[in-house]
Amino acid sequence: MKLNLPTYWYIMATYLMISLLAAILYLPESSGLNTILLNRLVFVGLLLLVLYLKTRIKDQLFQLISLISVYAFLGSVYSETAILNTMFFEKQDALVSHWDEVLFGFQPALEFSKQYGSMLFSELMFMGYFSYYLMPLFIIFSLYKSGKLNHFGFLLIGSFVLYYLVFILFPVAGPQFYFDYPENHIQAQGWFAKRVKLIQQIGEAPTAAFPSSHVGVTVIMLLFLNQYFKKLLIYIIPFALVLFFSTVYIKAHYAVDVFAGILSGWIIYKTLNSIYLSSQKP
């Protein structure tokens, strides 16, 4: 039976099957396999729901619900990388933090918030970080009637899956987990800071630091908009620039994670966009 779903569903399904097989083979007993299995059951439930809706709603609305469903599911997939990244290698924070030390002579993730600790600046940084969760949704809703949702979904979901694979094979927890308290902590002083802290309490895990997928996915969104929807760039660029700095400021990332995110985002965009365009040719 041909499901005729957007390609990103197959990308996600392939990742989930491969990572499940790896978990069964390589994870120690009682190391989170139940969580991994539960996530796949949730995915199957989402898939069945989307298939049910496919013939009952208009195609534009279906494409919107379909992409938002998979995007929302990414939170669960992200969290489990903290389990899966224990399969092969030790955490590489000592190495990555050393790169920061060599490049800057100090640890930007520790010093940034010390030097700029005012409530106004802190709230600006947390606002930039918070915007990361909303930018994809803004673009998705903006593309609702454009016919480009599947294209954007392929890039968005495909890039996250590639980053998750990197996080599993090159595990880095990030400054907020690697350094000791209170150096690894930044006080929540305002509305955005408290919201980000709440999100981190619910879903943050010692994983996914290098390269920064926050930065990488944002670069991918910027490149996509620049190529296809330039009029939306003006709304995204200010938040994107603040986001790049905020990842280090709130101690989620080392500075080199940002540079690696920019470079990897460009490479992933060029690669995935080329694959998508080739797949659309008759």
PASEBA-1860 file (N, C-alpha, C; in nm, 3 decimals):
! residues 282
1> MKLNLPTY> 0.084/-0.119/0.000/0.000/0.000/0.000/0.088/0.124/0.000 ~ 0.063/0.214/-0.094/0.140/0.337/-0.103/0.078/0.442/-0.012 ~ 0.157/0.492/0.083/0.105/0.588/0.179/0.097/0.728/0.121 ~ 0.187/0.759/0.026/0.187/0.889/-0.040/0.194/1.004/0.061 ~ 0.288/0.994/0.153/0.311/1.098/0.253/0.432/1.181/0.213 ~ 0.445/1.302/0.269/0.565/1.382/0.243/0.692/1.304/0.279 ~ 0.798/1.332/0.209/0.922/1.255/0.223/0.977/1.257/0.364 ~ 0.954/1.367/0.438/1.013/1.376/0.571/0.959/1.269/0.666
9> WYIMATYL> 0.840/1.215/0.638/0.791/1.103/0.719/0.880/0.980/0.703 ~ 0.922/0.955/0.583/1.008/0.839/0.556/1.149/0.861/0.614 ~ 1.195/0.986/0.610/1.324/1.018/0.671/1.320/0.989/0.821 ~ 1.215/1.037/0.886/1.202/1.016/1.030/1.184/0.868/1.063 ~ 1.104/0.799/0.985/1.081/0.656/1.010/1.210/0.577/0.995 ~ 1.290/0.611/0.895/1.418/0.542/0.874/1.511/0.564/0.992 ~ 1.520/0.689/1.037/1.604/0.719/1.153/1.558/0.641/1.276 ~ 1.428/0.638/1.299/1.375/0.570/1.417/1.402/0.420/1.414
17> MISLLAAI> 1.394/0.361/1.297/1.422/0.217/1.285/1.570/0.187/1.306 ~ 1.656/0.267/1.245/1.800/0.244/1.258/1.846/0.266/1.402 ~ 1.798/0.374/1.464/1.840/0.403/1.601/1.783/0.300/1.699 ~ 1.664/0.248/1.672/1.608/0.142/1.757/1.693/0.016/1.747 ~ 1.731/-0.021/1.626/1.815/-0.138/1.608/1.949/-0.122/1.679 ~ 2.008/-0.003/1.668/2.134/0.024/1.737/2.117/0.016/1.888 ~ 2.005/0.068/1.938/1.980/0.064/2.082/1.965/-0.079/2.132 ~ 1.895/-0.162/2.057/1.877/-0.302/2.095/2.011/-0.375/2.099
25> LYLPESSG> 2.097/-0.344/2.003/2.224/-0.414/1.992/2.331/-0.364/2.088 ~ 2.331/-0.233/2.115/2.446/-0.174/2.184/2.417/-0.111/2.320 ~ 2.292/-0.080/2.349/2.264/-0.019/2.478/2.268/-0.124/2.589 ~ 2.328/-0.089/2.703/2.321/-0.180/2.819/2.176/-0.197/2.862 ~ 2.149/-0.305/2.932/2.013/-0.328/2.981/1.972/-0.216/3.076 ~ 1.843/-0.185/3.072/1.785/-0.082/3.160/1.850/0.054/3.137 ~ 1.885/0.085/3.012/1.947/0.214/2.982/1.857/0.302/2.896 ~ 1.728/0.294/2.918/1.636/0.382/2.848/1.569/0.322/2.728
33> LNTILLNR> 1.579/0.191/2.711/1.517/0.127/2.595/1.365/0.143/2.596 ~ 1.306/0.145/2.714/1.161/0.163/2.723/1.119/0.299/2.667 ~ 1.197/0.403/2.699/1.169/0.536/2.646/1.179/0.538/2.494 ~ 1.281/0.472/2.443/1.302/0.466/2.299/1.187/0.393/2.230 ~ 1.142/0.283/2.289/1.028/0.210/2.233/0.900/0.293/2.239 ~ 0.881/0.363/2.350/0.761/0.447/2.364/0.758/0.556/2.258 ~ 0.873/0.618/2.230/0.878/0.721/2.127/0.835/0.667/1.991 ~ 0.871/0.543/1.962/0.833/0.486/1.834/0.685/0.452/1.829
41> LVFVGLLL> 0.628/0.417/1.942/0.484/0.396/1.948/0.410/0.527/1.927 ~ 0.462/0.634/1.985/0.403/0.767/1.965/0.409/0.804/1.817 ~ 0.522/0.776/1.754/0.536/0.806/1.611/0.434/0.729/1.528 ~ 0.415/0.602/1.560/0.315/0.521/1.489/0.176/0.581/1.509 ~ 0.148/0.625/1.631/0.019/0.689/1.657/0.000/0.815/1.575 ~ 0.105/0.898/1.567/0.099/1.019/1.485/0.077/0.983/1.338 ~ 0.148/0.882/1.293/0.135/0.839/1.153/-0.007/0.794/1.122 ~ -0.066/0.716/1.211/-0.203/0.669/1.189/-0.302/0.785/1.190
49> LVLYLKTR> -0.279/0.882/1.279/-0.366/0.999/1.284/-0.359/1.078/1.155 ~ -0.237/1.099/1.107/-0.219/1.175/0.983/-0.281/1.102/0.864 ~ -0.264/0.970/0.860/-0.325/0.892/0.752/-0.478/0.899/0.757 ~ -0.532/0.902/0.879/-0.677/0.915/0.895/-0.726/1.049/0.842 ~ -0.649/1.155/0.872/-0.689/1.290/0.831/-0.669/1.315/0.682 ~ -0.579/1.240/0.621/-0.537/1.270/0.484/-0.653/1.276/0.385 ~ -0.746/1.187/0.397/-0.858/1.182/0.302/-0.981/1.258/0.353 ~ -0.968/1.324/0.467/-1.084/1.388/0.529/-1.073/1.540/0.536
57> IKDQLFQL> -0.958/1.594/0.505/-0.940/1.739/0.508/-0.873/1.785/0.379 ~ -0.878/1.914/0.354/-0.818/1.969/0.233/-0.667/1.950/0.236 ~ -0.608/1.939/0.117/-0.466/1.906/0.108/-0.378/2.010/0.176 ~ -0.409/2.139/0.160/-0.326/2.243/0.223/-0.325/2.228/0.375 ~ -0.443/2.205/0.432/-0.452/2.187/0.576/-0.380/2.060/0.619 ~ -0.392/1.955/0.539/-0.323/1.831/0.569/-0.172/1.852/0.572 ~ -0.118/1.922/0.473/0.026/1.947/0.468/0.072/2.024/0.591 ~ -0.009/2.118/0.636/0.024/2.197/0.755/0.027/2.109/0.879
65> ISLISVYA> -0.080/2.032/0.901/-0.089/1.946/1.018/0.020/1.840/1.016 ~ 0.047/1.787/0.898/0.149/1.683/0.883/0.286/1.731/0.928 ~ 0.327/1.848/0.880/0.460/1.898/0.914/0.469/1.940/1.060 ~ 0.365/2.004/1.111/0.366/2.044/1.252/0.372/1.921/1.342 ~ 0.306/1.813/1.304/0.308/1.691/1.384/0.449/1.635/1.397 ~ 0.520/1.626/1.285/0.656/1.572/1.290/0.750/1.669/1.361 ~ 0.731/1.798/1.338/0.815/1.898/1.406/0.797/1.889/1.557 ~ 0.673/1.875/1.603/0.647/1.863/1.746/0.709/1.735/1.803
73> FLGSVYSE> 0.709/1.630/1.724/0.764/1.501/1.768/0.916/1.507/1.787 ~ 0.981/1.603/1.722/1.127/1.613/1.732/1.175/1.629/1.876 ~ 1.093/1.689/1.962/1.134/1.708/2.101/1.165/1.576/2.169 ~ 1.082/1.476/2.144/1.105/1.344/2.203/1.229/1.277/2.144 ~ 1.248/1.295/2.014/1.363/1.234/1.947/1.492/1.298/1.995 ~ 1.488/1.430/2.016/1.605/1.500/2.069/1.644/1.446/2.206 ~ 1.547/1.433/2.294/1.577/1.390/2.431/1.642/1.253/2.436 ~ 1.601/1.164/2.346/1.655/1.029/2.351/1.799/1.021/2.299
81> TAILNTMF> 1.848/1.127/2.233/1.990/1.124/2.193/2.080/1.122/2.316 ~ 2.029/1.170/2.430/2.107/1.164/2.553/2.124/1.020/2.601 ~ 2.033/0.933/2.559/2.046/0.789/2.588/2.133/0.722/2.483 ~ 2.105/0.753/2.358/2.174/0.686/2.247/2.321/0.726/2.236 ~ 2.355/0.846/2.283/2.494/0.888/2.268/2.588/0.823/2.369 ~ 2.536/0.733/2.449/2.621/0.655/2.540/2.663/0.522/2.478 ~ 2.618/0.494/2.356/2.639/0.361/2.297/2.783/0.337/2.254 ~ 2.847/0.439/2.199/2.975/0.415/2.132/3.094/0.487/2.195
89> FEKQDALV> 3.075/0.615/2.230/3.189/0.696/2.272/3.159/0.772/2.400 ~ 3.265/0.810/2.471/3.252/0.895/2.589/3.221/1.039/2.546 ~ 3.167/1.117/2.640/3.142/1.257/2.613/3.272/1.329/2.577 ~ 3.265/1.419/2.482/3.383/1.487/2.429/3.392/1.633/2.476 ~ 3.331/1.665/2.589/3.331/1.804/2.636/3.471/1.855/2.668 ~ 3.555/1.770/2.722/3.692/1.814/2.754/3.763/1.860/2.628 ~ 3.743/1.789/2.519/3.806/1.825/2.392/3.748/1.954/2.336 ~ 3.616/1.965/2.333/3.552/2.082/2.273/3.578/2.208/2.356
97> SHWDEVLF> 3.573/2.195/2.488/3.604/2.311/2.573/3.750/2.352/2.557 ~ 3.837/2.256/2.529/3.978/2.287/2.503/3.992/2.368/2.375 ~ 3.912/2.335/2.274/3.914/2.414/2.151/3.879/2.559/2.179 ~ 3.779/2.581/2.263/3.743/2.718/2.302/3.859/2.787/2.372 ~ 3.924/2.714/2.461/4.036/2.771/2.536/4.150/2.809/2.442 ~ 4.177/2.725/2.345/4.285/2.752/2.248/4.250/2.873/2.162 ~ 4.126/2.881/2.116/4.085/2.989/2.027/4.074/3.124/2.096 ~ 4.024/3.124/2.219/3.993/3.250/2.286/4.081/3.281/2.406
105> GFQPALEF> 4.147/3.179/2.460/4.226/3.200/2.580/4.143/3.197/2.706 ~ 4.015/3.172/2.694/3.923/3.162/2.808/3.800/3.085/2.760 ~ 3.705/3.066/2.850/3.581/2.995/2.817/3.468/3.096/2.794 ~ 3.434/3.124/2.668/3.326/3.219/2.641/3.195/3.183/2.710 ~ 3.165/3.054/2.720/3.039/3.012/2.783/3.032/3.050/2.930 ~ 3.149/3.066/2.993/3.152/3.105/3.134/3.163/3.256/3.151 ~ 3.234/3.321/3.061/3.264/3.463/3.079/3.160/3.556/3.019 ~ 3.089/3.513/2.916/2.996/3.601/2.846/2.893/3.660/2.941
113> SKQYGSML> 2.826/3.575/3.016/2.720/3.623/3.106/2.776/3.700/3.225 ~ 2.902/3.673/3.261/2.965/3.749/3.369/2.988/3.893/3.328 ~ 3.033/3.912/3.205/3.066/4.046/3.157/2.942/4.127/3.120 ~ 2.835/4.060/3.083/2.713/4.128/3.042/2.596/4.068/3.119 ~ 2.588/4.105/3.245/2.492/4.042/3.334/2.368/4.122/3.363 ~ 2.349/4.237/3.296/2.231/4.318/3.324/2.104/4.244/3.285 ~ 1.995/4.278/3.351/1.869/4.211/3.323/1.825/4.233/3.179 ~ 1.844/4.355/3.129/1.800/4.387/2.994/1.875/4.303/2.890
121> FSELMFMG> 2.007/4.295/2.904/2.086/4.217/2.808/2.056/4.068/2.822 ~ 2.043/4.024/2.946/2.012/3.883/2.970/1.879/3.845/2.907 ~ 1.780/3.931/2.923/1.648/3.902/2.867/1.651/3.902/2.714 ~ 1.734/3.991/2.657/1.751/3.992/2.512/1.807/3.859/2.464 ~ 1.906/3.807/2.535/1.966/3.680/2.496/1.865/3.565/2.509 ~ 1.792/3.563/2.617/1.694/3.456/2.636/1.579/3.467/2.535 ~ 1.545/3.590/2.498/1.443/3.608/2.394/1.491/3.548/2.262 ~ 1.618/3.574/2.228/1.674/3.517/2.106/1.673/3.365/2.109
129> YFSYYLMP> 1.707/3.309/2.223/1.707/3.163/2.235/1.565/3.108/2.226 ~ 1.471/3.175/2.289/1.331/3.133/2.287/1.275/3.135/2.145 ~ 1.321/3.232/2.066/1.269/3.246/1.929/1.300/3.124/1.843 ~ 1.400/3.048/1.883/1.437/2.928/1.807/1.320/2.831/1.794 ~ 1.239/2.823/1.899/1.127/2.730/1.897/1.013/2.780/1.809 ~ 1.009/2.911/1.786/0.898/2.970/1.713/0.928/2.997/1.566 ~ 1.056/3.017/1.532/1.090/3.051/1.393/1.042/2.946/1.293 ~ 1.064/2.817/1.318/1.012/2.719/1.222/0.860/2.726/1.206
137> LFIIFSLY> 0.790/2.748/1.317/0.644/2.757/1.310/0.602/2.880/1.231 ~ 0.672/2.991/1.251/0.643/3.113/1.174/0.657/3.086/1.025 ~ 0.764/3.019/0.988/0.787/2.989/0.846/0.683/2.891/0.794 ~ 0.653/2.789/0.873/0.554/2.689/0.831/0.419/2.755/0.802 ~ 0.372/2.840/0.893/0.243/2.905/0.872/0.250/3.006/0.757 ~ 0.366/3.069/0.740/0.382/3.165/0.629/0.379/3.095/0.494 ~ 0.421/2.969/0.491/0.425/2.893/0.366/0.297/2.813/0.342 ~ 0.200/2.832/0.428/0.079/2.749/0.428/0.017/2.732/0.289
145> KSGKLNHF> 0.009/2.843/0.213/-0.056/2.838/0.082/0.043/2.853/-0.033 ~ 0.170/2.833/-0.005/0.273/2.859/-0.105/0.306/2.738/-0.192 ~ 0.268/2.619/-0.147/0.308/2.498/-0.217/0.449/2.453/-0.185 ~ 0.512/2.518/-0.086/0.652/2.488/-0.052/0.666/2.417/0.083 ~ 0.557/2.377/0.143/0.565/2.317/0.276/0.643/2.186/0.273 ~ 0.620/2.104/0.174/0.693/1.977/0.166/0.842/1.999/0.146 ~ 0.875/2.099/0.066/1.016/2.134/0.043/1.081/2.177/0.174 ~ 1.017/2.270/0.244/1.072/2.317/0.371/1.075/2.204/0.473
153> GFLLIGSF> 0.972/2.122/0.477/0.968/2.010/0.570/1.080/1.912/0.547 ~ 1.112/1.886/0.421/1.223/1.797/0.387/1.354/1.852/0.443 ~ 1.376/1.982/0.427/1.499/2.044/0.478/1.500/2.047/0.631 ~ 1.388/2.084/0.691/1.380/2.099/0.836/1.399/1.964/0.907 ~ 1.317/1.868/0.873/1.323/1.737/0.939/1.450/1.663/0.902 ~ 1.488/1.671/0.776/1.611/1.605/0.732/1.733/1.657/0.804 ~ 1.739/1.788/0.824/1.855/1.846/0.893/1.859/1.804/1.039 ~ 1.745/1.803/1.105/1.742/1.758/1.245/1.789/1.614/1.257
161> VLYYLVFI> 1.744/1.528/1.169/1.784/1.388/1.173/1.935/1.374/1.155 ~ 1.992/1.449/1.063/2.137/1.445/1.043/2.211/1.493/1.168 ~ 2.162/1.599/1.229/2.224/1.648/1.352/2.213/1.545/1.465 ~ 2.100/1.479/1.475/2.084/1.379/1.580/2.184/1.265/1.562 ~ 2.210/1.227/1.439/2.310/1.123/1.413/2.449/1.169/1.458 ~ 2.482/1.294/1.431/2.611/1.348/1.476/2.618/1.349/1.628 ~ 2.510/1.387/1.693/2.509/1.394/1.839/2.530/1.257/1.902 ~ 2.481/1.153/1.835/2.499/1.017/1.886/2.643/0.971/1.868
169> LFPVAGPQ> 2.702/1.005/1.754/2.836/0.957/1.721/2.947/1.045/1.779 ~ 2.914/1.172/1.809/3.012/1.263/1.870/2.944/1.331/1.988 ~ 2.931/1.261/2.100/2.852/1.312/2.213/2.921/1.425/2.288 ~ 2.852/1.536/2.298/2.899/1.651/2.375/2.781/1.705/2.454 ~ 2.797/1.716/2.586/2.685/1.754/2.672/2.659/1.904/2.672 ~ 2.766/1.984/2.664/2.751/2.129/2.668/2.794/2.187/2.801 ~ 2.826/2.317/2.803/2.878/2.383/2.924/2.787/2.370/3.046 ~ 2.655/2.376/3.024/2.563/2.372/3.137/2.567/2.238/3.211
177> FYFDYPEN> 2.618/2.136/3.147/2.631/2.005/3.211/2.775/1.970/3.244 ~ 2.869/2.027/3.170/3.010/1.989/3.188/3.075/2.063/3.304 ~ 3.050/2.192/3.315/3.112/2.270/3.421/3.033/2.257/3.551 ~ 3.099/2.289/3.661/3.037/2.275/3.793/2.954/2.398/3.829 ~ 2.859/2.377/3.919/2.780/2.487/3.974/2.870/2.571/4.066 ~ 2.860/2.704/4.068/2.762/2.787/3.997/2.807/2.837/3.860 ~ 2.928/2.796/3.815/2.977/2.846/3.686/2.884/2.807/3.571 ~ 2.820/2.693/3.581/2.736/2.644/3.471/2.594/2.698/3.476
185> HIQAQGWF> 2.568/2.788/3.568/2.431/2.836/3.592/2.420/2.984/3.558 ~ 2.306/3.021/3.502/2.274/3.162/3.480/2.134/3.188/3.534 ~ 2.121/3.294/3.610/1.996/3.325/3.677/1.890/3.372/3.578 ~ 1.769/3.322/3.592/1.657/3.368/3.510/1.602/3.496/3.570 ~ 1.615/3.608/3.497/1.577/3.737/3.552/1.447/3.793/3.494 ~ 1.404/3.742/3.382/1.287/3.800/3.317/1.193/3.696/3.259 ~ 1.092/3.744/3.186/0.987/3.656/3.133/1.044/3.551/3.039 ~ 1.125/3.593/2.942/1.180/3.497/2.846/1.275/3.400/2.913
193> AKRVKLIQ> 1.354/3.451/3.006/1.449/3.364/3.076/1.376/3.254/3.152 ~ 1.268/3.290/3.218/1.193/3.191/3.295/1.127/3.088/3.203 ~ 1.083/3.132/3.086/1.022/3.037/2.992/1.127/2.940/2.936 ~ 1.244/2.992/2.905/1.351/2.906/2.855/1.394/2.807/2.962 ~ 1.406/2.853/3.085/1.443/2.764/3.195/1.339/2.653/3.214 ~ 1.212/2.689/3.198/1.106/2.589/3.210/1.117/2.484/3.100 ~ 1.141/2.530/2.978/1.158/2.438/2.865/1.278/2.347/2.890 ~ 1.386/2.403/2.943/1.505/2.323/2.970/1.479/2.220/3.078
201> QIGEAPTA> 1.402/2.257/3.179/1.370/2.162/3.286/1.290/2.044/3.232 ~ 1.204/2.071/3.135/1.119/1.966/3.080/1.194/1.879/2.980 ~ 1.271/1.943/2.891/1.324/1.867/2.779/1.474/1.869/2.758 ~ 1.548/1.950/2.836/1.692/1.957/2.814/1.761/1.833/2.867 ~ 1.868/1.794/2.800/1.942/1.674/2.838/2.089/1.693/2.802 ~ 2.178/1.617/2.866/2.322/1.631/2.837/2.359/1.572/2.702 ~ 2.327/1.646/2.599/2.347/1.599/2.462/2.342/1.717/2.366 ~ 2.380/1.692/2.241/2.349/1.782/2.129/2.419/1.916/2.133
209> AFPSSHVG> 2.541/1.921/2.186/2.609/2.050/2.192/2.688/2.082/2.066 ~ 2.757/1.982/2.010/2.845/2.009/1.895/2.805/1.924/1.775 ~ 2.780/1.990/1.660/2.768/2.135/1.641/2.632/2.182/1.692 ~ 2.614/2.312/1.704/2.488/2.364/1.753/2.380/2.349/1.647 ~ 2.283/2.263/1.674/2.171/2.251/1.580/2.082/2.375/1.585 ~ 2.082/2.445/1.699/2.011/2.573/1.705/2.062/2.665/1.594 ~ 2.193/2.676/1.588/2.254/2.763/1.488/2.241/2.702/1.348 ~ 2.272/2.573/1.337/2.269/2.508/1.206/2.132/2.513/1.140
217> VTVIMLLF> 2.028/2.478/1.215/1.893/2.479/1.159/1.850/2.622/1.125 ~ 1.891/2.718/1.207/1.859/2.858/1.178/1.926/2.903/1.049 ~ 2.051/2.863/1.029/2.121/2.894/0.903/2.046/2.833/0.786 ~ 2.001/2.710/0.801/1.926/2.643/0.695/1.797/2.718/0.663 ~ 1.727/2.765/0.766/1.605/2.842/0.743/1.636/2.973/0.672 ~ 1.744/3.039/0.711/1.782/3.165/0.646/1.817/3.143/0.499 ~ 1.891/3.039/0.471/1.929/3.010/0.332/1.806/2.976/0.248 ~ 1.715/2.901/0.307/1.591/2.866/0.236/1.511/2.992/0.204
225> LNQYFKKL> 1.494/3.078/0.302/1.417/3.201/0.280/1.487/3.291/0.180 ~ 1.618/3.300/0.189/1.693/3.385/0.097/1.676/3.338/-0.048 ~ 1.663/3.209/-0.066/1.650/3.154/-0.202/1.507/3.157/-0.254 ~ 1.410/3.143/-0.164/1.273/3.126/-0.211/1.173/3.230/-0.159 ~ 1.197/3.288/-0.042/1.100/3.380/0.017/1.174/3.495/0.086 ~ 1.240/3.578/0.007/1.323/3.685/0.062/1.243/3.782/0.150 ~ 1.116/3.798/0.121/1.037/3.895/0.197/1.021/3.856/0.344 ~ 1.043/3.728/0.375/1.031/3.683/0.514/1.162/3.700/0.592
233> LIYIIPFA> 1.272/3.721/0.520/1.403/3.730/0.586/1.408/3.839/0.691 ~ 1.346/3.953/0.662/1.354/4.068/0.752/1.297/4.035/0.889 ~ 1.205/3.940/0.894/1.144/3.903/1.022/1.230/3.803/1.100 ~ 1.313/3.729/1.030/1.390/3.622/1.093/1.531/3.664/1.130 ~ 1.596/3.745/1.047/1.737/3.778/1.067/1.767/3.836/1.205 ~ 1.691/3.934/1.256/1.724/3.989/1.389/1.724/3.882/1.499 ~ 1.624/3.796/1.497/1.617/3.690/1.598/1.730/3.589/1.579 ~ 1.763/3.561/1.454/1.869/3.464/1.426/2.004/3.514/1.479
241> LVLFFSTV> 2.033/3.640/1.458/2.161/3.696/1.503/2.173/3.691/1.655 ~ 2.064/3.727/1.723/2.066/3.721/1.869/2.078/3.576/1.915 ~ 2.010/3.487/1.847/2.016/3.345/1.882/2.159/3.292/1.878 ~ 2.235/3.329/1.776/2.372/3.280/1.764/2.453/3.311/1.890 ~ 2.439/3.433/1.940/2.512/3.471/2.062/2.450/3.409/2.187 ~ 2.318/3.396/2.186/2.250/3.349/2.307/2.285/3.206/2.343 ~ 2.315/3.124/2.243/2.347/2.984/2.272/2.468/2.971/2.364 ~ 2.563/3.063/2.347/2.682/3.065/2.434/2.650/3.136/2.565
249> YIKAHYAV> 2.574/3.244/2.555/2.543/3.325/2.673/2.471/3.244/2.780 ~ 2.375/3.161/2.741/2.299/3.086/2.841/2.365/2.952/2.875 ~ 2.485/2.931/2.818/2.570/2.815/2.851/2.517/2.684/2.792 ~ 2.437/2.695/2.687/2.391/2.574/2.618/2.499/2.520/2.526 ~ 2.588/2.610/2.479/2.689/2.570/2.381/2.824/2.635/2.408 ~ 2.928/2.569/2.360/3.060/2.629/2.352/3.062/2.719/2.229 ~ 3.156/2.812/2.225/3.164/2.903/2.110/3.192/2.828/1.980 ~ 3.276/2.726/1.987/3.307/2.651/1.864/3.184/2.578/1.811
257> DVFAGILS> 3.089/2.549/1.898/2.964/2.488/1.852/2.892/2.579/1.753 ~ 2.899/2.709/1.779/2.833/2.807/1.693/2.898/2.809/1.555 ~ 3.031/2.815/1.553/3.102/2.815/1.424/3.073/2.686/1.347 ~ 3.074/2.575/1.419/3.045/2.446/1.355/2.900/2.441/1.307 ~ 2.810/2.505/1.380/2.670/2.510/1.340/2.651/2.589/1.211 ~ 2.722/2.701/1.199/2.712/2.783/1.078/2.763/2.704/0.957 ~ 2.880/2.644/0.971/2.939/2.568/0.860/2.854/2.447/0.824 ~ 2.815/2.369/0.924/2.736/2.248/0.897/2.599/2.283/0.841
265> GWIIYKTL> 2.540/2.394/0.888/2.411/2.437/0.836/2.417/2.466/0.687 ~ 2.524/2.533/0.645/2.543/2.564/0.503/2.561/2.436/0.421 ~ 2.644/2.345/0.472/2.669/2.219/0.400/2.541/2.136/0.390 ~ 2.469/2.125/0.501/2.346/2.045/0.502/2.242/2.105/0.409 ~ 2.228/2.238/0.410/2.130/2.301/0.322/2.161/2.272/0.176 ~ 2.286/2.295/0.138/2.324/2.272/-0.002/2.301/2.127/-0.042 ~ 2.332/2.036/0.048/2.318/1.893/0.017/2.171/1.852/0.008 ~ 2.094/1.884/0.112/1.954/1.842/0.114/1.872/1.912/0.007
273> NSIYLSSQ> 1.899/2.040/-0.014/1.823/2.113/-0.115/1.849/2.056/-0.254 ~ 1.974/2.020/-0.279/2.007/1.958/-0.408/1.936/1.824/-0.424 ~ 1.934/1.745/-0.317/1.865/1.615/-0.321/1.716/1.634/-0.348 ~ 1.656/1.731/-0.277/1.512/1.753/-0.295/1.480/1.797/-0.437 ~ 1.555/1.892/-0.488/1.528/1.943/-0.623/1.547/1.833/-0.727 ~ 1.647/1.749/-0.706/1.669/1.638/-0.800/1.554/1.539/-0.796 ~ 1.498/1.519/-0.676/1.388/1.422/-0.662/1.259/1.472/-0.726 ~ 1.250/1.603/-0.751/1.128/1.659/-0.809/1.130/1.663/-0.961
281> KP> 1.245/1.632/-1.018/1.255/1.632/-1.164/1.183/1.510/-1.221 ~ 1.113/1.528/-1.332/1.040/1.415/-1.392/1.134/1.309/-1.447
END
